[in-house]
Structures are given as C-alpha cells and as structure tokens.
Amino acid sequence: MKNHLDEVLQRFKILVKDFPDYFV
C-alpha cells in the first residue's frame, strides 16, 4: 500500500509540473 501511495504522489507531482497554472 505504501509503495502504491508513493507512486500516486509521484504521478501527481508530474501533473503539477505539467499543468502548474491549473493548480494555482
């Protein structure tokens, strides 16, 4: 479960980098 959560967080960080304006 821990590993899955870390993977989701990594994917989310990538999304934030790809679409920074969307999260502002």
N, C-alpha and C positions, 0 to 999 in steps of 0.2 A: 504493500500500500504506500509506504514511504517513497519508494522509487517511482511509483506512478505519479504521486503528487509532485515530486521534483520535476518530472518530465513535463507535466502540465504547466508548472511555473515557468520552465524554460521556454515553452511554446508561447506562453502569454507574454513574456519579456520580448520575444522576437516580434510578436504582433504589435507591441507598444513601439518598438523601434521602427517598424514598417509604417505604422499609422499613428504618429505622435499627436497630430492635431485632433484626431478622433477622441483621444482620452483627456484632452485639455478641457 
